Structure formats: structure tokens, C-alpha cells
């Protein structure tokens, strides 16, 4: 088939808006076990965030974190935001499982504060390790740890000396929200 004959078609009665077309109900069957690395977070979570400043100051904020299946169940999207944030300050991550490399490709963006980050992620024991790609002067790992059915801890770990030593820059404690 060449470009002249290729036509996009609306399969059946599929909705015509992008968000509805992204949504999936479950993981892609062929890789369902690997997809549960992040799939176990699908749902809504209440979060308590803490930033640790080099001055010793701590900044706290409550918020929400929502995860959903997308793209036929081959990926996960999330939306993270602080209480009282307007939607232009929300952040989102797109995650896709690469079965050839047995790792995840992740993209975080928060346009309201000009953040756009590429990460690769993998399981390490019971944790999920996400490392930012392309940083020049530091290494940064975003880690899901202490993962339980109804809670988890997410943290930013930073090294300014090539990984010889690390410090925690941010922690997010998440608790599963009850559905009505």
C-alpha cells in the first residue's frame, strides 16, 4: 500500500477525540506480566510530596496522581498535580514497554514549569528504577520503592559526582484512593 492509497479510517463507532482513542481497559495480553511493572499503579492515588533543599528546608505539598492504560494496553499514562494547581501546572508521564530490550521508555513533561525529561526504566528487585537520559553535570534517578497494593514511595535521587554519592531531592508518598 502506498501513501496515495492509505486512508485513516474510524474503526466501527470509535470516538473521534484523542483522549478516548488513547484509553485502554487492560494490558496488552502478550506482555501483560511485564506491563504490570507500572500497571499495578493504574487507578487514583493521594500523594504527599516533600522537597529537600540544600539549605535543610523542607517543602511539603499534597496532591493526586492518576494512572491509566493507553494505546491498546501497551503503555501507561499518568497525571500528577499538587492541590490547588491549575491544569496548566499538571505534569504527565507517557510510558511504553520495549519488549526487545526488556525496559521502559518514559517521557515526563510539565509545561507550566518548562520541564521535559526522557528516562529509561527497569525493575530492580522490588523497585522500579527510572534514570534520566542526557544530563551533563549530574545523574538523576526516579525510583518507585516500598511498593504495596495500596501505597508506594517515589523518590528523586541525585548524584553530582558520577554516582559516587547520592542525595534525596524529593519524595512522594502515595496511598490508593478508594473508588465509589
N, C-alpha and C positions, 0 to 999 in steps of 0.2 A: 504494500500500500504506500503510495507517495503522498506528499503533503497536499497536493491538489485534491485528492480523494478522501483525505482524512477529515472526518467531521466529528465534533464532540456531540454526544447525544445524552439526553437526560434518561437514565435507565428507569423504566417504569414510571412511577409517580414520585421520584426522588425530589426532595425540596430543592429549591434553586438558590438558597443562601449558603455562603461558605461555611458558617459555623455548623449548620445542620449536616452538611456534607462531610465535615471532618469527624463528627461524633461516631463512635463505635460502642457497642454494648459489652464486648468481651475481648480477650486477647486472641490474636491470630492462632488458630489451633496448632499448626505445625511447630510453633516456637513458644507455646503457652507457658511451659516451665521457665524458660529464660526470661520471658516477658514479665513474669511475676516479680522479678527483681524490683521493678518500680510499680508493677500492677497492684501489689499489696497496699499501696497508698491511695488507690482510687477511692474517692469519697471526699468528705469535707473534714477539716481539722481546725481547731482553735490553736493559736500559737502565742507564745511569749518569747519575744526576741530580746537579746541583750548584746550590746556592742561594748567591747572592752577597749578603751582609749589608752594610748601610751602614757598619758598623764595619770592613769589609775582611775579615771572617771568611768562610770558605767552608765549607759543609756538604755532604758527599757521601753518596750512598746508591745502592746497586744495587737493581734490581727487574726487573719484567716488564711488558710492555704487549701486550695481545691484542686484535685487531680481527676482527670478523665482519660478514658481510652479514645484514641483517634486513628484515622487512616486505616480502617478495616481491622483495627486491633493490633496494628504493627507499631504503634507509638503511643506515647503518653504526653499529655499537655497538662501544665499546672498554671494556676494564677495565685499569686501571693501578694498580700497587701496589709498595710497597717490600719488599725481602727481610725476612721475619720478621713482616710485617704480618698481623694477624688480618683476616678478611673484612669486619668492620665498619669497617675503616680503608681499604678499597679505594675507588677512585674510578671513575666511569664517565661516558662521554660518549655521548649519542644525537645522530646527525647525519642530517639529511634534506635532500635536494637540492630546491630550489624552482625548477622549470624556467621558471616565469613571470618570475622575477626574475634567473635565472642566478646564484644564490648559494645558500649553505647556511645552514640554521638549526641551531644546536648548543646542547645543554644539557649542562653538566658538573655532576656532583654527587659530593660526598664527605661522606656523612652523619656519619662519625666525627669530622670536624673542622668540621662545620656550614657547608660550602661548597655553594652552589648558584648557578650562573652561566649567563646566557644570552649567546650570541655569534652574530654573523653572520660568514660566511666566504666568501672568494672566492680565485680564482687570481690571482696577480700574478707574471707571468713564470713561473719555475720553482718559485716559492714558493706556499704556501697561507697566507693572512693571515686570522686569526680575531680579531675585535675584540669585547671585552666591551661589552654594552649596559647603559645605566642607571647608570654610575658618576658620582658627583657631583664629586669632588675630584681625579680623575686619569683618564688614558686608559691602557688596557692592551690590548696586542696579544699574542696567542699565535701564533707563526709556525713552520710547518714549512719547513725550508730544507735546503740541501745534500742533497736527496733523490736517492738512488740505489736500485738494485734491492735491495740488501741492507743499506742504512743510511740514516739521516736524522738531522737535528738539529732539535730542537724548542726554542723559547725563549720566555720571557716578557719582553716589552719594556714598560717603564713610563715614562710622562711625567706629571709633576706641574705642568706649565706649559702645558697645552693643545696639546702636540705640538711645542713649540719645541726641546726636547731630550729625549732618551730614555736610559735605562739598562737593562742586562740584569739581571733579578732571578733568573731560573732558566734553566738549560739541561738538556736531556735528550738524551743521545747514544744512539741506538738501533741495534742490529745484529740482523739477521734471525736467528732461531733455526733450526737445522736440524731437519727433521722426520725421524722414524724410519721 
